């Protein structure tokens, strides 16, 4: 018995939603706080294609 078979036995089959349904964002307090925190950064890309965040000067 494979690991996935054992997991399926204990937890049941994986539930799969409709892949065409859009993701619903709840915009709860945690998400709002995260957006505010991340709003203080700008994503920069160097000449090699690496991405990194830089704190905005006005923050």
C-alpha positions, 0 to 999 in steps of 0.5 A, a space after each residue: 500500500 502506497 503512502 497516498 493510499 494510506 492517507 486516502 484510507 484515513 482521510 478520505 479522497 481529496 476534495 476538489 472544487 470547481 477550478 473555474 470558480 474565482 478565488 474569493 478574498 475576504 478582506 478581513 482584518 488580517 489581510 488588511 494589516 498584511 496589505 498595509 505592512 507590505 505597502 511600505 515596500 517596493 519590489 525591485 529586480 536586478 539585472 540578473 532577474 532577482 527580486 527583492 523588497 526595498 522599504 519606501 523612502 516615505 515609510 
